[in-house]
Amino acid sequence: MATEILVVDDQELVRLGFRMVINSQADLKVIGEAGDGAQAITAARVLRPDVTLMDIRMPDVDGVRAAREITRENPRAKIILVTTFDLEDYVEAGLQAGVRGFLLKDGTPAQLLAAIRAVKAGELVLPSPAARGGGSSSASAL
């Protein structure tokens, strides 16, 4: 059975890109999308995805706030937060909200797929120290 993923981003083109990469894999399947944090909370409640891939910065309800609500309702939820920059500011808040992984949007498709699989398997995926400091965008499973 394929790992079911909810993709959340306020930019439709970004969601499309994530969906194309994810659905290219036999073991992964996008089961829903949301354009903001409020929609993500509702979609996570209804769809119960194995993994939620969610942008940090969105209008109204941001990714950290949505993650906090999703994990409050479902402590077993597995969420990966994705951002373009300022990752260091969000790691602590995300971990406190129950997030299981962090990725930079400029990462590779292979990094995205590896992070989804690692988080599904119960691993914590954190950015490398260089990525948190604005350098490389690699992520490592801890």
C-alpha contacts under 8 A as a table, 3 or more apart, distances in Angstrom:
res1	aa1	res2	aa2	distance
1	M	27	D	7.05
2	A	26	A	7.05
2	A	27	D	4.41
2	A	28	L	4.91
2	A	29	K	6.06
3	T	27	D	6.07
3	T	28	L	4.75
3	T	29	K	6.07
3	T	50	D	6.01
3	T	51	V	7.54
3	T	120	K	7.66
4	E	28	L	6.24
4	E	29	K	5.08
4	E	30	V	5.83
4	E	31	I	5.87
4	E	49	P	5.23
4	E	50	D	5.15
4	E	51	V	6.54
5	I	28	L	7.34
5	I	29	K	6.00
5	I	30	V	4.64
5	I	31	I	5.72
5	I	32	G	7.04
5	I	49	P	5.32
5	I	50	D	5.96
5	I	51	V	4.94
5	I	52	T	5.57
5	I	53	L	7.10
6	L	30	V	5.90
6	L	31	I	5.91
6	L	32	G	4.91
6	L	33	E	5.58
6	L	34	A	7.69
6	L	43	A	7.81
6	L	44	A	7.37
6	L	49	P	5.94
6	L	51	V	6.50
6	L	52	T	4.66
6	L	53	L	6.12
7	V	15	R	6.36
7	V	18	F	7.39
7	V	19	R	7.41
7	V	30	V	7.01
7	V	32	G	6.42
7	V	33	E	4.76
7	V	34	A	6.44
7	V	52	T	6.07
7	V	53	L	4.96
7	V	54	M	6.09
8	V	15	R	6.89
8	V	33	E	5.62
8	V	34	A	4.68
8	V	35	G	5.75
8	V	36	D	6.56
8	V	37	G	7.51
8	V	40	A	6.35
8	V	52	T	7.44
8	V	53	L	6.05
8	V	54	M	4.52
8	V	55	D	6.11
9	D	12	E	7.07
9	D	14	V	6.84
9	D	15	R	6.02
9	D	34	A	6.54
9	D	35	G	5.13
9	D	36	D	6.21
9	D	54	M	6.09
9	D	55	D	5.08
9	D	58	M	7.13
10	D	34	A	7.61
10	D	35	G	4.33
10	D	36	D	5.47
10	D	55	D	7.64
10	D	58	M	5.89
10	D	59	P	7.65
11	Q	14	V	5.43
11	Q	15	R	6.53
11	Q	35	G	7.00
12	E	15	R	5.12
12	E	16	L	6.20
12	E	35	G	7.42
13	L	16	L	5.01
13	L	17	G	6.25
14	V	17	G	5.10
14	V	18	F	6.25
15	R	18	F	5.18
15	R	19	R	6.02
15	R	33	E	7.38
16	L	19	R	5.04
16	L	20	M	6.11
17	G	20	M	5.19
17	G	21	V	6.32
18	F	21	V	5.27
18	F	22	I	6.02
19	R	22	I	5.16
19	R	23	N	5.79
19	R	30	V	6.17
20	M	23	N	5.35
20	M	24	S	6.14
21	V	24	S	5.35
21	V	25	Q	7.43
21	V	109	P	6.59
22	I	25	Q	5.86
22	I	28	L	5.96
22	I	29	K	6.34
22	I	30	V	6.82
22	I	113	L	6.95
23	N	26	A	7.28
23	N	28	L	6.07
23	N	29	K	5.21
23	N	30	V	6.42
24	S	28	L	7.88
25	Q	28	L	5.45
25	Q	29	K	7.60
26	A	29	K	7.77
30	V	33	E	7.73
31	I	47	L	7.60
31	I	49	P	7.42
32	G	43	A	7.29
32	G	47	L	7.53
33	E	40	A	7.72
33	E	43	A	7.71
34	A	37	G	7.59
34	A	39	Q	5.39
34	A	40	A	5.35
34	A	43	A	7.13
35	G	39	Q	6.55
35	G	40	A	7.47
36	D	39	Q	5.44
36	D	40	A	6.20
36	D	58	M	5.94
36	D	59	P	6.77
36	D	60	D	7.59
36	D	61	V	6.64
36	D	62	D	7.33
37	G	40	A	4.82
37	G	41	I	6.27
37	G	58	M	6.95
37	G	59	P	7.97
37	G	60	D	7.42
37	G	61	V	4.66
37	G	62	D	5.54
37	G	63	G	5.87
37	G	65	R	7.52
37	G	66	A	5.07
38	A	41	I	5.28
38	A	42	T	6.60
38	A	60	D	7.92
38	A	61	V	5.88
38	A	66	A	6.76
39	Q	42	T	5.20
39	Q	43	A	6.01
40	A	43	A	5.00
40	A	44	A	5.87
40	A	66	A	6.91
41	I	44	A	5.27
41	I	45	R	6.21
41	I	66	A	6.05
41	I	67	A	7.88
41	I	69	E	6.90
41	I	70	I	5.73
42	T	45	R	5.13
42	T	46	V	6.29
43	A	46	V	5.16
43	A	47	L	5.66
43	A	48	R	7.66
44	A	47	L	5.30
44	A	48	R	5.09
44	A	49	P	6.37
44	A	52	T	7.78
44	A	70	I	6.87
45	R	48	R	5.76
45	R	70	I	7.49
45	R	73	E	7.92
49	P	52	T	6.47
49	P	77	A	7.87
50	D	77	A	7.15
50	D	78	K	6.60
50	D	120	K	6.67
51	V	77	A	7.04
51	V	78	K	4.95
51	V	79	I	5.70
51	V	80	I	7.42
51	V	116	I	6.98
51	V	119	V	7.44
51	V	120	K	6.39
52	T	77	A	7.87
52	T	78	K	6.28
52	T	79	I	4.68
52	T	80	I	6.15
53	L	79	I	6.02
53	L	80	I	4.91
53	L	81	L	6.12
53	L	82	V	7.04
54	M	63	G	6.14
54	M	79	I	7.16
54	M	80	I	6.12
54	M	81	L	4.93
54	M	82	V	5.80
55	D	58	M	6.83
55	D	62	D	7.80
55	D	63	G	5.69
55	D	81	L	5.63
55	D	82	V	4.64
55	D	83	T	5.81
56	I	62	D	5.77
56	I	63	G	4.08
56	I	64	V	6.19
56	I	81	L	5.82
56	I	82	V	5.84
56	I	83	T	5.65
57	R	62	D	5.33
57	R	63	G	6.19
57	R	83	T	7.09
58	M	61	V	6.47
58	M	62	D	4.82
58	M	63	G	6.78
59	P	62	D	6.35
61	V	65	R	6.22
61	V	66	A	6.33
62	D	65	R	5.48
62	D	66	A	6.18
63	G	66	A	5.04
63	G	67	A	5.90
63	G	81	L	6.92
64	V	67	A	5.02
64	V	68	R	6.16
64	V	81	L	7.85
64	V	90	Y	7.82
64	V	93	A	6.95
64	V	94	G	5.63
64	V	97	A	6.56
65	R	68	R	5.13
65	R	69	E	6.44
65	R	97	A	7.60
66	A	69	E	5.18
66	A	70	I	6.09
67	A	70	I	5.03
67	A	71	T	6.00
67	A	79	I	6.98
67	A	94	G	7.65
67	A	97	A	5.98
67	A	98	G	6.93
67	A	99	V	6.67
68	R	71	T	5.40
68	R	72	R	6.02
68	R	96	Q	8.00
68	R	97	A	4.36
68	R	98	G	6.53
69	E	72	R	5.01
69	E	73	E	6.33
70	I	73	E	5.30
70	I	74	N	5.98
70	I	75	P	7.79
70	I	77	A	7.05
71	T	74	N	4.72
71	T	75	P	4.56
71	T	76	R	6.92
71	T	77	A	5.67
71	T	97	A	7.12
71	T	98	G	6.06
72	R	75	P	5.83
74	N	77	A	5.54
75	P	98	G	7.71
78	K	99	V	6.70
78	K	100	R	5.89
78	K	119	V	6.64
78	K	120	K	6.94
79	I	98	G	7.67
79	I	99	V	5.04
79	I	100	R	5.48
79	I	101	G	6.49
79	I	119	V	7.85
80	I	99	V	6.15
80	I	100	R	5.80
80	I	101	G	4.29
80	I	102	F	5.34
80	I	103	L	7.19
80	I	116	I	7.65
80	I	119	V	7.70
81	L	94	G	7.70
81	L	99	V	7.09
81	L	101	G	6.18
81	L	102	F	4.82
81	L	103	L	6.33
82	V	102	F	5.81
82	V	103	L	4.79
82	V	104	L	5.60
82	V	105	K	6.17
83	T	86	D	7.64
83	T	87	L	6.73
83	T	103	L	6.57
83	T	104	L	5.09
83	T	105	K	5.60
84	T	87	L	7.79
84	T	104	L	5.58
84	T	105	K	5.15
84	T	106	D	6.90
85	F	104	L	7.11
85	F	134	G	7.66
86	D	89	D	5.71
86	D	90	Y	7.21
86	D	132	R	7.75
86	D	134	G	7.83
87	L	90	Y	5.38
87	L	91	V	6.41
87	L	104	L	7.63
87	L	131	A	7.83
87	L	132	R	5.72
88	E	91	V	5.58
88	E	92	E	7.84
88	E	132	R	4.97
88	E	133	G	7.02
89	D	92	E	7.20
89	D	93	A	7.67
90	Y	93	A	5.27
90	Y	94	G	5.72
91	V	94	G	5.10
91	V	95	L	6.08
91	V	102	F	7.49
92	E	95	L	5.20
92	E	96	Q	6.21
93	A	96	Q	5.13
93	A	97	A	6.23
94	G	97	A	4.95
94	G	98	G	6.43
94	G	99	V	5.26
95	L	98	G	5.13
95	L	99	V	5.07
95	L	100	R	7.02
96	Q	99	V	7.39
99	V	102	F	7.94
100	R	119	V	6.26
100	R	123	E	7.35
100	R	124	L	5.06
100	R	125	V	6.32
101	G	115	A	7.18
101	G	119	V	6.67
101	G	124	L	5.69
101	G	125	V	4.28
101	G	126	L	5.69
102	F	125	V	6.16
102	F	126	L	5.50
102	F	127	P	6.24
102	F	139	A	7.67
103	L	107	G	7.15
103	L	112	L	7.38
103	L	115	A	7.89
103	L	126	L	7.62
103	L	127	P	6.63
103	L	137	S	7.72
103	L	139	A	6.70
104	L	107	G	5.57
104	L	137	S	6.00
106	D	137	S	6.84
107	G	111	Q	6.23
107	G	112	L	7.09
107	G	137	S	5.68
107	G	138	S	6.76
108	T	111	Q	5.15
108	T	112	L	6.42
109	P	112	L	5.02
109	P	113	L	6.21
110	A	113	L	5.21
110	A	114	A	6.02
111	Q	114	A	5.09
111	Q	115	A	6.01
111	Q	138	S	7.31
111	Q	139	A	7.13
112	L	115	A	5.22
112	L	116	I	6.32
113	L	116	I	5.20
113	L	117	R	6.26
114	A	117	R	5.19
114	A	118	A	6.00
115	A	118	A	5.05
115	A	119	V	6.03
115	A	125	V	6.37
115	A	139	A	7.82
115	A	141	A	7.59
116	I	119	V	5.32
116	I	120	K	6.07
117	R	120	K	5.10
117	R	121	A	6.19
118	A	121	A	5.05
118	A	122	G	6.48
118	A	123	E	5.24
118	A	124	L	7.33
118	A	125	V	7.13
118	A	141	A	6.94
119	V	122	G	5.05
119	V	123	E	4.90
119	V	124	L	6.07
119	V	125	V	6.71
120	K	123	E	7.31
123	E	141	A	6.30
123	E	142	L	6.50
124	L	141	A	5.65
124	L	142	L	5.39
125	V	139	A	6.60
125	V	140	S	5.68
125	V	141	A	4.24
125	V	142	L	6.01
126	L	139	A	5.75
126	L	140	S	5.64
126	L	141	A	6.20
126	L	142	L	6.94
127	P	130	A	7.85
127	P	131	A	5.73
127	P	132	R	6.24
127	P	137	S	7.20
127	P	138	S	6.28
127	P	139	A	4.21
127	P	140	S	5.99
128	S	131	A	5.18
128	S	132	R	6.42
128	S	136	S	7.72
128	S	137	S	7.48
128	S	138	S	6.06
128	S	139	A	5.34
128	S	140	S	6.08
129	P	132	R	5.09
129	P	133	G	6.27
130	A	133	G	5.09
130	A	134	G	6.31
130	A	135	G	4.78
130	A	136	S	5.48
130	A	137	S	7.54
131	A	134	G	5.08
131	A	135	G	4.79
131	A	136	S	4.73
131	A	137	S	4.84
131	A	138	S	6.48
131	A	139	A	7.71
132	R	135	G	7.23
134	G	137	S	7.96
